[in-house]
């Protein structure tokens, strides 16, 4: 098994550092905490079987993308929400003057 830091593992799999930290604490990846120069450093233990599971889970999340119609509907809802929020801000600004 090979030891890599959380940051190196994140770069290796193009994940965020925070997601790798959650994976390590959740037990999705094997990890070890060691003292280095008086600081606790967390390492991910990399093995072939674990790498296959992580790769599959990354592929699954990217495969679950929305269709264009669904994405368009979500964006329209977001636009309406932002318009309402902008109107509230404008009303507060007018009242403050």
C-alpha positions in Angstrom: 0.0 0.0 0.0 1.1 3.5 -0.8 0.6 6.5 1.5 -0.4 9.8 0.1 -1.6 13.0 1.8 -5.2 14.1 1.5 -4.3 16.9 -0.8 -2.3 14.6 -3.1 -5.2 12.2 -3.2 -7.6 15.0 -4.1 -5.3 16.1 -7.0 -4.9 12.6 -8.1 -8.7 12.0 -8.5 -9.6 15.7 -9.3 -11.7 16.0 -6.1 -12.0 18.7 -3.6 -9.9 18.5 -0.5 -13.1 18.7 1.6 -14.6 15.7 -0.2 -11.5 13.6 0.4 -11.5 14.6 4.1 -15.2 13.5 4.3 -14.3 10.2 2.6 -11.5 9.5 5.0 -13.6 10.3 8.1 -16.5 8.3 6.7 -14.5 5.3 6.1 -14.9 5.3 2.3 -11.1 5.3 2.0 -8.6 3.8 4.4 -6.6 6.5 6.2 -3.9 6.8 8.9 -3.1 9.8 11.1 0.6 10.3 11.9 2.6 12.9 13.8 5.0 14.8 11.5 7.0 17.6 12.9 4.7 17.9 15.9 1.5 18.1 13.7 -1.1 15.5 12.9 -1.0 14.6 9.2 -3.7 12.4 7.7 -2.6 10.0 5.0 -4.8 7.9 2.6 -3.7 4.3 2.1 -4.0 3.6 -1.6 -4.6 0.1 -2.9 -6.0 -1.3 -6.1 -9.4 -2.5 -4.8 -10.1 0.8 -3.1 -9.1 2.8 -6.2 -11.6 0.8 -8.3 -14.4 1.6 -5.9 -13.5 5.3 -5.8 -13.2 5.6 -9.5 -16.6 3.9 -10.0 -18.3 6.2 -7.5 -16.8 9.3 -9.2 -18.0 8.1 -12.6 -21.5 7.4 -11.2 -21.8 11.0 -9.8 -20.8 12.5 -13.1 -23.2 10.2 -15.0 -26.1 11.4 -13.0 -26.3 14.7 -14.8 -29.6 16.3 -15.5 -31.3 16.4 -18.9 -31.5 19.7 -20.6 -35.2 20.1 -19.9 -34.7 19.4 -16.1 -31.7 21.7 -16.0 -33.6 24.5 -17.8 -36.5 24.2 -15.3 -34.1 24.4 -12.3 -32.5 27.5 -13.8 -35.8 29.2 -14.4 -36.8 28.5 -10.8 -33.5 30.0 -9.7 -34.0 33.1 -11.8 -37.4 33.7 -10.3 -36.0 33.3 -6.8 -33.2 35.7 -7.6 -35.6 38.3 -9.1 -37.8 38.2 -6.0 -34.7 38.6 -3.8 -33.5 41.5 -5.9 -36.9 43.2 -5.6 -36.8 42.9 -1.8 -33.3 44.5 -1.8 -34.5 47.3 -4.0 -37.5 48.0 -1.7 -35.2 48.1 1.3 -32.8 50.5 -0.5 -35.7 52.8 -1.5 -37.1 52.8 2.0 -33.7 53.6 3.5 -33.3 56.7 1.5 
